[in-house]
């Protein structure tokens, strides 16, 4: 097999076609004995409660000090957060899903504000692709004010957030947004590269239907990051968690954050200096920004 790489300053960029060859950083997240309530915690999973209050007048949210939940009979593990194989009761693409699914829930007042967290070690800064299979199992209903996510009760909602900090801190939220009025987040939605909201249809026909959920997330630096899950009032099933490197950042690059109001014009150049009018997604370019104060800023970036 021919693998194309682009060498630049000692770093190389891998194309999406070879992404599957990169290791799954959430491989251990899929392990654990069926029915063992402690198996998920033994393989790296954590559960944290981040209680909050929401000020509707000022549209501000205040998060209280976090509390790590024990993963035993008195914690979320004791509430059926565990691996199970349900056979024909779980389907994917119309066929029986032959494998374990994780039962993860937010359908109880004591766990409405829980974040299920899986730490991963990032050694190569870059764009990563997260994916999982997920569906609603039971108990989907409209939510109380203690839930981060609210639905009308006809669908369940799960948000995946990616950050170098546990919980809401460290994520740049886009506030006052919803997903086609199906789900509303009291905390907002993660910004680009920091997660995604998924809508899970309510279980019908006596079986749960899994759907593929994917999101591109950014790791700007090497170190510990957290793949985090929060949901609306429901008991959900999830499986096949994956996090794989999609494309590495060149040395010294990352995601540059500049207020768009101060940008007069943007020009893209290839590495050879050729002007690019419409650079392809996934390509490495040199971006030149002319600012309103007359200054010029350049950086290497990957087109998203």
N, C-alpha and C positions, 0 to 999 in steps of 0.2 A: 504494500500500500504506500502510495506517495503522500507524504505529509508536507504541506507548504508552511514555511515559517518566515517571518519578517524580522530580521535582526536590527536592533536599534539600541545603541548605548548599552549593550550587554544584556538587554531584555529581549524576549521574543513574544510574539502575539500568536495565539493558537486560533485557528478558524473554528467556526461552529461545527464543521463536519467532523472534527476530532474531539469534540467536547465529551462524547460518551467514553472516551479513553481516559479522561481525567477522573481521579478517585472521587467517590461519593463521600463527602464530609459528614453526611448523616447516616452512614451505613449502620452504626451501632444503635441509632434511634429506632431501627426496625427490628431489633432483637428483643427476645424475652419469651419466657415460657407461657403458653396459653393458660389463661385463668389466674396467673400469679400476679397478685395486686402490687407486689413490690418490684416486679421485673423491669418496669419502665424506669424507675428511679435508679435501679442498679446499673442501668445502661446509659445514664447521663441526664435523664429528664428531671426537670425541676418544676415546682408549682409555687407561684408567688401571688399573694393577694395585694392589690394596689387599690384600696378604697378611695373613693373620690366624692366630691360634691360639685354640683354644676349650678352656676349662677346664670339663669336664663336671661335676666335683664342685661347684664354686661357680657353675656356669652363667654364666660370664663370658667375654666375647670381647675379645681384645686385637688391635687393628689396627696393623700396622707402617706405617712411612713409605711413602707412595704413590710409584709410579714411572710416569711417562707413557711409554706404549709408542709406538714409532715406527710410522708407517702406511706401510710399504714392504715389500719382499720379506722382511725379517727380522722384521717385526712382525705384528700380527694381520691387516693387509691382505694380507700374503703367505700367510696361511692361509685364503684364499678369503673374506675379509670384503669383499664387494663387491656391486654390483648385477648381477643377471642376469634375463633373460626366459626362463622355462622353459616357456612355452606350456601345453599340456594337462597337464603334470606338476604344475601348481599350480592349485587350484580354489577358488572362493569361492561359497557358496550353490549348489553343484552345477554351476556353469558354469566354463569355463576362465577364469582370471584373465589378462586381456590387459594386461600391464604389467610393469615391473621389480619384483623383490623383492630386498630386502637379505638377504644371507646373513650372519648373525651367529652366532658360535659360542663355546661353552664346553666343547668336547669334547676338550680336550687338557690335560694336567697343567699346562703352562706358562701357560694362560689361564683356569684354573678360577676365579681370584680377580679376573678383569678386570671392570671396569665400563665399559660403552660410554656415552658422555656427549655430550649435545647442549645447548650453552648457548643461552638465549633471553633477550631483553631485555624486561622487564616495565615498562611505563609506567603502567599502570592497576592498582593493587592490587585484588584481588577473587578470585572463584571462577572457575577455568578448567576446561574439559573437555579432557582428553587422550583421544585415540583412535588406534588403529592396527589393521591386520590382521596376524595372526600365526599361524604353524603350525610344527610340528616337521617337519624335512626328513629327518634321519637321525641315526644314532649315539646315540640316546637310551638311557641306561643308568643303573643305580644309581651314586651319586656317591662320590667319595673325600672324605676329611676336608678337602681343600683347597677344596671348593666351599661357597659360601654357602648354596646351595639343594640339598636332597637329595630325590630321588624314589625310588620302588620300581623304576624303569626302565620302567614301562608308560606313563608320561606324562612330558612335559617341563614344566618350570616356568620362567616368566619373571616377574621382579618389576620394576615401574616405580616409581622413587622420584623425588620432586620436592623440591628444596631450594635454598637460596642458597649452599650449599657442595658441592663435589664429594665423592663417596664417602659413607661412613656418617655422618660428622660432620654435625651440624645436624638430623638426623632423629630424632624421638621414637619409638623402636621399642616395639611391644607384644611383649614377650618370651614365650617358651614357648607358642607358638601354631602351629597347622598348618591346612591347608585340607582338611578331611574325610579326613585321613590320606593324602592323595594326594601332598602335598609338605610338607616340613619346612624351615623356615629357621633356620639356626644363629644368625642375628643378630636374628631376630624379624620382625614385619611392620610396615610403616609405619603410623603413627597416622592418624587421620582427616584428610583433606586433604593427605596427604603421599605417597600412592602406593597401589599395589595389587598383589596376587599373582594371576597368571593361569596356569591349567592348560591345556596344549596337548596334545590326544590324539596318541598316536604314529601316525606315517604308516602308512596301510594302503592296499591296492588300487593300489599303485604311483603314488600321487600325494599331494601334501601338501594338506591342507584348511585354508584360512585361516579364522579366526574373528575377529569384531569384538571388540576389547578396549577398554573405556572406563573412565575414572576421573576423579572430580572432585578437583582439587587447589587449594590455597590459596596465593596470593601476597600476603603481608601488607604488603609494601612494594614500591616501585618499585626496579628494579635488575636485576642479572644473576641468573638462576636456571638450574638444570641439570636437564634431563630425563635420567634415568639408568636404565640397563638392566643387570640381572644375572640370570644363569640357571643352571639345572642342567646336567648333562653332556649336551649335545646340540648339533647344528647346526640352527638355526632359520631360518625365512624370515619377513620382516616387510615391511610396505608401508603406504603411505598414512598417514604420521605426521601428526597434527594436534594443535594446541594453540590453543584459541580462548577468548576471554573469554565466560563464561557470565553472570556478574553482578558488577558492580563493588561494592566496599565503599563505604559513605558516608564522607565526610571524618571522620577521627578515630576510625573504627571498625576492626575487624579481628576476630580470633578471640580472645575473652577466655578465659584459662585460669585457672580457680579450682578448687581441690580440692572435689569433690562432697560430701565428708564435712562441710564447713563450711557447706553450704547448707541452710537450714531450709525455704524455700519459694521458688517461682519464679512470677511473674505476667507475662503478656505484654499489652502495650497496642498498639493501632494508633497511627499517627502523630497521629490526631485525639484520642487519649486514651481511646478505647473499649477496655474489657477484652476480650481475645480468649481464649476457652476452648480453641480448637483452631486455631491459626494455620496457614495453608496453606504447604506447602513452597515456598520461593523468595520468600516475602513478607518485606518489611521491617517489623520490629517494634521496640518498646522493651521491653527485658527488665529486670525488677526482681527482684533477688535479696535475700531477707532472710536474713542470716547468723546463725550460732549465737551470735555475740557481740553480737547486737542491731543491728549496722550494716546499712545498706541500700546496695546497689550497683546502678547502672543503666547500661545501654549500649544502643546501637543494634546490631542484628544481623540477619542474614539466616537464616531458618529452613532448615536442611539436611534 
